[in-house]
Amino acid sequence: MAAGVAACSPVISVPVATHATDPACADVILDLPDQVAGQDQRTTSSQATSAWGSAGSAITLRCGVEQPGPSDQCQSIENPDGTSVDWISAETSTGWTFVTYGRDPAVEVQVPKSLGEGQPTAALVDVAPAVLDVKATTTCTG
């Protein structure tokens, strides 16, 4: 029954990242959870992408985006298992964009305002086990 429902769900358009063909992105995508921030995973339009939620209001992930440089917007998000991932964050009028710092390929997560009002970084904790497939080469603190 669930397969029939999923088949009727629209494909969510997510632009492909420049380095989406990096083999590490395949590992990230294969390890992503079925739910992020309480939203169900949906089919996307591009390689090395994923989405959770509804078209027009979904959390999206792209692997293989350009690596960001150092920034005072860098924050380390600790996971329940004691690991952490460093992210560069930016808030816009439509939500939040987070890009991994110190990992190649870089991973971008976008959280719309409608799904991130309480805690936009909750989505980062949910995707962290997959992002940890990409080895960190540096951290926010250097």
C-alpha positions in Angstrom: 0.0 0.0 0.0 2.8 2.4 0.8 4.4 1.9 -2.5 1.2 3.0 -4.3 1.2 6.2 -2.2 4.8 6.9 -3.0 4.3 6.3 -6.7 1.7 9.1 -6.7 4.0 11.6 -4.9 5.4 14.3 -7.2 9.1 14.3 -8.0 10.8 17.1 -6.1 13.1 19.2 -8.3 16.5 19.6 -6.8 19.3 21.1 -8.9 22.3 18.8 -9.4 25.6 19.8 -7.7 28.8 20.5 -9.6 30.5 17.4 -8.2 27.5 15.1 -7.8 29.4 12.3 -9.6 32.0 12.0 -6.8 31.9 8.4 -5.6 31.6 9.5 -2.0 28.2 11.1 -2.9 26.8 7.6 -3.7 27.7 6.5 -0.2 26.0 9.5 1.4 22.8 9.1 -0.7 22.6 5.3 0.1 23.0 6.0 3.8 20.3 8.7 4.1 17.3 8.0 6.4 13.8 7.5 5.3 12.7 10.4 7.5 14.2 13.8 8.3 12.7 16.1 10.9 9.6 13.9 10.8 9.2 14.3 7.0 9.1 11.3 4.6 11.7 10.9 1.9 10.6 11.7 -1.6 11.9 11.1 -5.1 14.1 13.9 -6.6 15.0 15.0 -10.1 18.8 14.8 -9.9 21.8 12.6 -9.1 23.2 12.8 -5.5 20.1 14.6 -4.1 17.4 13.7 -1.7 14.3 15.5 -0.2 11.9 15.0 2.6 8.5 16.6 2.8 6.2 18.1 0.2 6.9 19.7 -3.1 7.3 23.4 -2.5 8.1 22.9 1.2 10.8 20.1 1.5 14.1 19.7 3.2 16.6 19.1 0.4 20.1 17.6 0.3 22.7 17.9 -2.5 26.0 16.2 -2.4 28.9 17.5 -4.4 28.4 21.3 -3.9 31.4 23.6 -3.9 33.3 23.5 -0.6 32.9 26.7 1.4 35.9 28.6 2.8 36.3 29.5 6.5 33.5 31.5 7.9 32.4 33.0 11.2 29.1 31.2 10.5 30.7 27.8 11.0 29.1 25.7 13.7 29.7 22.2 15.0 26.5 20.2 15.4 27.0 17.3 17.9 25.1 14.1 17.2 23.6 11.8 19.9 26.4 9.3 19.4 29.0 11.9 20.3 30.3 12.5 16.7 29.9 15.9 15.2 29.7 17.6 11.7 30.8 21.1 11.0 28.4 23.3 8.9 28.4 26.8 7.5 25.0 28.3 7.9 23.1 31.0 6.2 19.5 32.2 6.9 17.5 33.6 4.1 13.9 34.9 3.8 12.8 31.4 2.8 14.7 29.3 5.3 18.2 28.1 6.1 21.1 26.7 4.0 23.8 24.6 5.6 26.9 23.4 3.8 29.4 21.0 5.4 32.8 22.5 6.3 36.0 20.5 5.9 34.5 17.6 3.9 35.2 16.9 0.2 32.7 16.5 -1.4 30.6 19.1 0.5 27.0 18.4 1.3 24.3 21.1 1.3 21.0 20.9 3.3 18.3 23.4 2.8 15.5 23.7 5.4 12.5 25.8 4.5 11.1 28.1 7.2 7.9 26.1 7.4 9.8 23.0 8.5 12.6 24.7 10.5 10.8 27.1 12.8 11.5 25.3 16.0 15.0 23.9 15.3 16.3 24.1 11.8 19.5 22.1 12.7 17.4 19.1 13.7 17.5 18.0 10.0 21.3 18.1 10.2 21.4 15.6 13.1 19.1 13.2 11.1 21.4 13.3 8.0 24.7 13.2 10.0 25.3 9.4 9.9 25.3 9.6 6.1 27.4 12.8 6.0 30.0 11.2 8.2 30.7 8.9 5.2 32.7 11.8 3.9 35.9 12.1 5.9 36.6 15.5 7.6 39.9 17.1 6.7 39.5 20.2 8.9 37.1 21.7 11.4 35.5 25.0 12.3 38.2 25.5 14.9 41.0 24.6 12.5 
